[in-house]
Amino acid sequence: MLTRASFLRGVALSLPMAALPMLVAAPAAWAQTDQQTVIAGARKTLGDLRHDKAFGNARTLIRQARAVLVFPKLIKGGFIVGGEGGEGVLMVRGAGGWSDPAFYAMGSASLGLQAGLQQAEVIMLVMTQKGVQGLLANEFKIGASAGISVVTLGSGVEGAIGGASLPDIVLWSSSTGLYGGLTIDGSIIRPQPDDDRAFYGRPVTTRDVLYAHTPTDRATALRRELASLG
């Protein structure tokens, strides 16, 4: 069973020793965030996307998306050593509309001459079934999953969607802080079945949540917000 602690340990094993203090502090931040807070944050992030000019130029993307992964608060911070992490939700489009949310976590770390703090909202529009299957795996690493293309909204996306095939994932982000930009290449994304069990009150798999077609009232507002975008 994958837990937040085991997820962080797995990321930590791949990092230099200097990166570990930041990751040790991460569980405390995660422990303060319950599932309903993540749901509410995801709804707000979708609302922010609605008012972004870059999204307005590519509104057809949301109508074509097979799934949407929302991280309402991706936190990146540190001095010399930087790291990022946050919790989010994945929803897939079905015949009856958008599914209930399945919980996910993102984590990574990087070395460089960095200073300051950054907090970002991140939305991944998953355009192909191949992209969906990548996220359903136990671990998805951005930029390292063979054959899955990830492009950033506003950087040539309109040309990409006008071609013969769609990119697998289109990334939108809105960030604040002192970093010049948000780079998530190398970030690891994993499902969080413990959060799913806590939110739905029973043992469920990620696929159960996304494809069981038994929506819960606790996520109605989030589903409606996503449906209203396209």
VOLUM-103523 format. One record per residue (C-alpha): residue number from 1; x, y, z. Coordinates in nm, 3 decimals. Example, Ala and Ser with C-alpha at 12.3 -4.5 7.8 and 13.67 -1.06 7.14 Angstrom:
! VOLUM-103523
<node num="1" c1="1.230" c2="-0.450" c3="0.780"/>
<node num="2" c1="1.367" c2="-0.106" c3="0.714"/>
END
This chain:
! VOLUM-103523
<node num="1" c1="0.000" c2="0.000" c3="0.000"/>
<node num="2" c1="0.145" c2="0.333" c3="-0.107"/>
<node num="3" c1="0.133" c2="0.606" c3="0.157"/>
<node num="4" c1="0.254" c2="0.965" c3="0.168"/>
<node num="5" c1="0.543" c2="0.853" c3="0.388"/>
<node num="6" c1="0.653" c2="0.578" c3="0.149"/>
<node num="7" c1="0.614" c2="0.813" c3="-0.146"/>
<node num="8" c1="0.843" c2="1.068" c3="0.016"/>
<node num="9" c1="1.092" c2="0.800" c3="0.112"/>
<node num="10" c1="1.103" c2="0.683" c3="-0.248"/>
<node num="11" c1="1.172" c2="1.034" c3="-0.374"/>
<node num="12" c1="1.428" c2="1.091" c3="-0.099"/>
<node num="13" c1="1.630" c2="0.783" c3="-0.195"/>
<node num="14" c1="1.698" c2="0.936" c3="-0.536"/>
<node num="15" c1="1.817" c2="1.272" c3="-0.398"/>
<node num="16" c1="2.143" c2="1.413" c3="-0.267"/>
<node num="17" c1="2.170" c2="1.430" c3="0.112"/>
<node num="18" c1="2.142" c2="1.809" c3="0.101"/>
<node num="19" c1="1.785" c2="1.780" c3="-0.029"/>
<node num="20" c1="1.657" c2="1.567" c3="0.257"/>
<node num="21" c1="1.581" c2="1.838" c3="0.519"/>
<node num="22" c1="1.319" c2="1.992" c3="0.293"/>
<node num="23" c1="1.151" c2="1.655" c3="0.237"/>
<node num="24" c1="1.155" c2="1.569" c3="0.608"/>
<node num="25" c1="0.943" c2="1.878" c3="0.670"/>
<node num="26" c1="0.697" c2="1.785" c3="0.393"/>
<node num="27" c1="0.487" c2="1.525" c3="0.584"/>
<node num="28" c1="0.392" c2="1.784" c3="0.847"/>
<node num="29" c1="0.259" c2="2.015" c3="0.576"/>
<node num="30" c1="0.070" c2="1.730" c3="0.414"/>
<node num="31" c1="-0.076" c2="1.620" c3="0.748"/>
<node num="32" c1="-0.247" c2="1.958" c3="0.782"/>
<node num="33" c1="-0.433" c2="1.916" c3="0.454"/>
<node num="34" c1="-0.742" c2="1.697" c3="0.460"/>
<node num="35" c1="-0.910" c2="1.566" c3="0.149"/>
<node num="36" c1="-1.196" c2="1.815" c3="0.152"/>
<node num="37" c1="-0.947" c2="2.103" c3="0.158"/>
<node num="38" c1="-0.781" c2="1.962" c3="-0.154"/>
<node num="39" c1="-1.122" c2="1.931" c3="-0.322"/>
<node num="40" c1="-1.209" c2="2.292" c3="-0.239"/>
<node num="41" c1="-0.869" c2="2.409" c3="-0.359"/>
<node num="42" c1="-0.908" c2="2.220" c3="-0.686"/>
<node num="43" c1="-1.241" c2="2.391" c3="-0.747"/>
<node num="44" c1="-1.084" c2="2.733" c3="-0.690"/>
<node num="45" c1="-0.795" c2="2.649" c3="-0.923"/>
<node num="46" c1="-1.036" c2="2.555" c3="-1.200"/>
<node num="47" c1="-1.205" c2="2.891" c3="-1.147"/>
<node num="48" c1="-0.869" c2="3.066" c3="-1.180"/>
<node num="49" c1="-0.808" c2="2.882" c3="-1.507"/>
<node num="50" c1="-1.132" c2="3.025" c3="-1.644"/>
<node num="51" c1="-0.998" c2="3.381" c3="-1.613"/>
<node num="52" c1="-0.653" c2="3.316" c3="-1.756"/>
<node num="53" c1="-0.599" c2="3.469" c3="-2.102"/>
<node num="54" c1="-0.373" c2="3.186" c3="-2.214"/>
<node num="55" c1="-0.649" c2="2.936" c3="-2.144"/>
<node num="56" c1="-0.902" c2="3.150" c3="-2.327"/>
<node num="57" c1="-0.698" c2="3.112" c3="-2.644"/>
<node num="58" c1="-0.712" c2="2.735" c3="-2.621"/>
<node num="59" c1="-1.058" c2="2.670" c3="-2.476"/>
<node num="60" c1="-1.117" c2="2.378" c3="-2.709"/>
<node num="61" c1="-0.861" c2="2.181" c3="-2.508"/>
<node num="62" c1="-1.092" c2="2.134" c3="-2.211"/>
<node num="63" c1="-1.369" c2="2.011" c3="-2.440"/>
<node num="64" c1="-1.138" c2="1.748" c3="-2.585"/>
<node num="65" c1="-0.965" c2="1.644" c3="-2.262"/>
<node num="66" c1="-1.009" c2="1.286" c3="-2.149"/>
<node num="67" c1="-0.899" c2="1.366" c3="-1.794"/>
<node num="68" c1="-0.792" c2="1.661" c3="-1.580"/>
<node num="69" c1="-0.538" c2="1.652" c3="-1.296"/>
<node num="70" c1="-0.547" c2="1.953" c3="-1.062"/>
<node num="71" c1="-0.286" c2="2.048" c3="-0.801"/>
<node num="72" c1="-0.424" c2="2.353" c3="-0.616"/>
<node num="73" c1="-0.108" c2="2.418" c3="-0.415"/>
<node num="74" c1="0.229" c2="2.303" c3="-0.541"/>
<node num="75" c1="0.489" c2="2.445" c3="-0.305"/>
<node num="76" c1="0.848" c2="2.500" c3="-0.405"/>
<node num="77" c1="1.100" c2="2.652" c3="-0.170"/>
<node num="78" c1="1.450" c2="2.655" c3="-0.035"/>
<node num="79" c1="1.788" c2="2.819" c3="-0.071"/>
<node num="80" c1="2.047" c2="2.652" c3="-0.297"/>
<node num="81" c1="1.844" c2="2.330" c3="-0.269"/>
<node num="82" c1="1.491" c2="2.354" c3="-0.403"/>
<node num="83" c1="1.207" c2="2.110" c3="-0.390"/>
<node num="84" c1="0.839" c2="2.094" c3="-0.469"/>
<node num="85" c1="0.538" c2="1.896" c3="-0.361"/>
<node num="86" c1="0.163" c2="1.902" c3="-0.327"/>
<node num="87" c1="-0.161" c2="1.707" c3="-0.339"/>
<node num="88" c1="-0.426" c2="1.710" c3="-0.608"/>
<node num="89" c1="-0.707" c2="1.521" c3="-0.774"/>
<node num="90" c1="-0.758" c2="1.341" c3="-1.105"/>
<node num="91" c1="-1.097" c2="1.326" c3="-1.280"/>
<node num="92" c1="-1.179" c2="1.143" c3="-1.603"/>
<node num="93" c1="-1.450" c2="1.213" c3="-1.859"/>
<node num="94" c1="-1.711" c2="0.942" c3="-1.902"/>
<node num="95" c1="-2.035" c2="0.899" c3="-2.089"/>
<node num="96" c1="-2.223" c2="1.061" c3="-1.801"/>
<node num="97" c1="-1.980" c2="1.347" c3="-1.746"/>
<node num="98" c1="-1.684" c2="1.392" c3="-1.515"/>
<node num="99" c1="-1.596" c2="1.126" c3="-1.258"/>
<node num="100" c1="-1.542" c2="1.165" c3="-0.888"/>
<node num="101" c1="-1.192" c2="1.282" c3="-0.793"/>
<node num="102" c1="-0.911" c2="1.038" c3="-0.717"/>
<node num="103" c1="-0.634" c2="1.177" c3="-0.499"/>
<node num="104" c1="-0.277" c2="1.216" c3="-0.623"/>
<node num="105" c1="0.053" c2="1.356" c3="-0.496"/>
<node num="106" c1="0.342" c2="1.519" c3="-0.678"/>
<node num="107" c1="0.694" c2="1.543" c3="-0.545"/>
<node num="108" c1="1.039" c2="1.627" c3="-0.675"/>
<node num="109" c1="1.359" c2="1.805" c3="-0.587"/>
<node num="110" c1="1.624" c2="1.994" c3="-0.781"/>
<node num="111" c1="1.962" c2="2.149" c3="-0.725"/>
<node num="112" c1="2.060" c2="2.493" c3="-0.846"/>
<node num="113" c1="2.125" c2="2.853" c3="-0.752"/>
<node num="114" c1="1.773" c2="2.918" c3="-0.632"/>
<node num="115" c1="1.635" c2="3.143" c3="-0.362"/>
<node num="116" c1="1.292" c2="3.235" c3="-0.235"/>
<node num="117" c1="0.961" c2="3.056" c3="-0.220"/>
<node num="118" c1="0.706" c2="2.972" c3="-0.483"/>
<node num="119" c1="0.350" c2="2.850" c3="-0.466"/>
<node num="120" c1="0.177" c2="2.742" c3="-0.784"/>
<node num="121" c1="-0.154" c2="2.613" c3="-0.907"/>
<node num="122" c1="-0.109" c2="2.342" c3="-1.169"/>
<node num="123" c1="-0.362" c2="2.183" c3="-1.404"/>
<node num="124" c1="-0.279" c2="1.902" c3="-1.643"/>
<node num="125" c1="-0.523" c2="1.855" c3="-1.929"/>
<node num="126" c1="-0.485" c2="1.492" c3="-2.035"/>
<node num="127" c1="-0.570" c2="1.481" c3="-2.405"/>
<node num="128" c1="-0.514" c2="1.115" c3="-2.494"/>
<node num="129" c1="-0.592" c2="0.774" c3="-2.349"/>
<node num="130" c1="-0.219" c2="0.705" c3="-2.347"/>
<node num="131" c1="-0.177" c2="1.000" c3="-2.111"/>
<node num="132" c1="-0.456" c2="0.870" c3="-1.887"/>
<node num="133" c1="-0.295" c2="0.525" c3="-1.871"/>
<node num="134" c1="0.036" c2="0.684" c3="-1.779"/>
<node num="135" c1="-0.122" c2="0.857" c3="-1.479"/>
<node num="136" c1="-0.299" c2="0.537" c3="-1.373"/>
<node num="137" c1="0.037" c2="0.365" c3="-1.331"/>
<node num="138" c1="0.187" c2="0.339" c3="-0.986"/>
<node num="139" c1="0.439" c2="0.608" c3="-1.077"/>
<node num="140" c1="0.444" c2="0.867" c3="-1.356"/>
<node num="141" c1="0.758" c2="1.074" c3="-1.406"/>
<node num="142" c1="0.715" c2="1.388" c3="-1.615"/>
<node num="143" c1="0.960" c2="1.398" c3="-1.904"/>
<node num="144" c1="1.073" c2="1.040" c3="-1.854"/>
<node num="145" c1="0.769" c2="0.835" c3="-1.958"/>
<node num="146" c1="0.843" c2="0.703" c3="-2.306"/>
<node num="147" c1="0.608" c2="0.817" c3="-2.576"/>
<node num="148" c1="0.405" c2="1.058" c3="-2.358"/>
<node num="149" c1="0.437" c2="1.420" c3="-2.469"/>
<node num="150" c1="0.387" c2="1.711" c3="-2.227"/>
<node num="151" c1="0.355" c2="2.071" c3="-2.353"/>
<node num="152" c1="0.295" c2="2.394" c3="-2.164"/>
<node num="153" c1="-0.010" c2="2.605" c3="-2.237"/>
<node num="154" c1="0.091" c2="2.922" c3="-2.415"/>
<node num="155" c1="0.410" c2="2.783" c3="-2.567"/>
<node num="156" c1="0.306" c2="2.659" c3="-2.908"/>
<node num="157" c1="0.003" c2="2.466" c3="-2.791"/>
<node num="158" c1="-0.230" c2="2.612" c3="-3.053"/>
<node num="159" c1="0.000" c2="2.484" c3="-3.325"/>
<node num="160" c1="0.019" c2="2.146" c3="-3.155"/>
<node num="161" c1="-0.356" c2="2.102" c3="-3.133"/>
<node num="162" c1="-0.397" c2="2.203" c3="-3.496"/>
<node num="163" c1="-0.178" c2="1.917" c3="-3.619"/>
<node num="164" c1="-0.253" c2="1.557" c3="-3.700"/>
<node num="165" c1="-0.235" c2="1.449" c3="-3.335"/>
<node num="166" c1="-0.280" c2="1.601" c3="-2.992"/>
<node num="167" c1="-0.010" c2="1.621" c3="-2.725"/>
<node num="168" c1="-0.078" c2="1.369" c3="-2.451"/>
<node num="169" c1="-0.077" c2="1.624" c3="-2.169"/>
<node num="170" c1="-0.110" c2="2.003" c3="-2.173"/>
<node num="171" c1="0.018" c2="2.183" c3="-1.863"/>
<node num="172" c1="-0.123" c2="2.510" c3="-1.724"/>
<node num="173" c1="0.023" c2="2.680" c3="-1.418"/>
<node num="174" c1="-0.013" c2="3.005" c3="-1.229"/>
<node num="175" c1="0.264" c2="3.080" c3="-0.982"/>
<node num="176" c1="0.375" c2="3.344" c3="-0.736"/>
<node num="177" c1="0.704" c2="3.405" c3="-0.562"/>
<node num="178" c1="1.066" c2="3.475" c3="-0.647"/>
<node num="179" c1="1.140" c2="3.189" c3="-0.884"/>
<node num="180" c1="1.148" c2="3.292" c3="-1.248"/>
<node num="181" c1="0.927" c2="3.007" c3="-1.357"/>
<node num="182" c1="0.790" c2="2.669" c3="-1.263"/>
<node num="183" c1="0.970" c2="2.364" c3="-1.401"/>
<node num="184" c1="0.822" c2="2.024" c3="-1.320"/>
<node num="185" c1="1.028" c2="1.801" c3="-1.549"/>
<node num="186" c1="1.136" c2="1.504" c3="-1.343"/>
<node num="187" c1="0.848" c2="1.540" c3="-1.099"/>
<node num="188" c1="0.694" c2="1.213" c3="-0.983"/>
<node num="189" c1="0.316" c2="1.177" c3="-0.971"/>
<node num="190" c1="0.151" c2="0.892" c3="-0.783"/>
<node num="191" c1="-0.203" c2="0.794" c3="-0.677"/>
<node num="192" c1="-0.286" c2="0.816" c3="-0.306"/>
<node num="193" c1="-0.519" c2="0.527" c3="-0.218"/>
<node num="194" c1="-0.509" c2="0.612" c3="0.153"/>
<node num="195" c1="-0.665" c2="0.951" c3="0.077"/>
<node num="196" c1="-0.925" c2="0.786" c3="-0.146"/>
<node num="197" c1="-1.017" c2="0.549" c3="0.135"/>
<node num="198" c1="-1.039" c2="0.831" c3="0.387"/>
<node num="199" c1="-1.255" c2="1.049" c3="0.161"/>
<node num="200" c1="-1.494" c2="0.777" c3="0.038"/>
<node num="201" c1="-1.508" c2="0.587" c3="0.366"/>
<node num="202" c1="-1.420" c2="0.247" c3="0.222"/>
<node num="203" c1="-1.126" c2="0.069" c3="0.056"/>
<node num="204" c1="-1.120" c2="0.173" c3="-0.310"/>
<node num="205" c1="-0.866" c2="0.172" c3="-0.588"/>
<node num="206" c1="-0.795" c2="0.467" c3="-0.814"/>
<node num="207" c1="-0.978" c2="0.291" c3="-1.097"/>
<node num="208" c1="-1.276" c2="0.226" c3="-0.869"/>
<node num="209" c1="-1.307" c2="0.598" c3="-0.802"/>
<node num="210" c1="-1.267" c2="0.703" c3="-1.164"/>
<node num="211" c1="-1.473" c2="0.435" c3="-1.337"/>
<node num="212" c1="-1.726" c2="0.295" c3="-1.086"/>
<node num="213" c1="-1.991" c2="0.551" c3="-1.191"/>
<node num="214" c1="-2.121" c2="0.602" c3="-0.837"/>
<node num="215" c1="-2.065" c2="0.976" c3="-0.782"/>
<node num="216" c1="-2.066" c2="1.117" c3="-0.432"/>
<node num="217" c1="-2.243" c2="1.437" c3="-0.336"/>
<node num="218" c1="-1.926" c2="1.557" c3="-0.162"/>
<node num="219" c1="-1.764" c2="1.623" c3="-0.500"/>
<node num="220" c1="-2.066" c2="1.764" c3="-0.685"/>
<node num="221" c1="-1.944" c2="2.125" c3="-0.680"/>
<node num="222" c1="-1.604" c2="2.025" c3="-0.819"/>
<node num="223" c1="-1.759" c2="1.821" c3="-1.101"/>
<node num="224" c1="-1.989" c2="2.110" c3="-1.190"/>
<node num="225" c1="-1.700" c2="2.358" c3="-1.197"/>
<node num="226" c1="-1.507" c2="2.136" c3="-1.436"/>
<node num="227" c1="-1.812" c2="2.075" c3="-1.655"/>
<node num="228" c1="-1.874" c2="2.450" c3="-1.682"/>
<node num="229" c1="-1.534" c2="2.506" c3="-1.843"/>
<node num="230" c1="-1.622" c2="2.327" c3="-2.161"/>
END
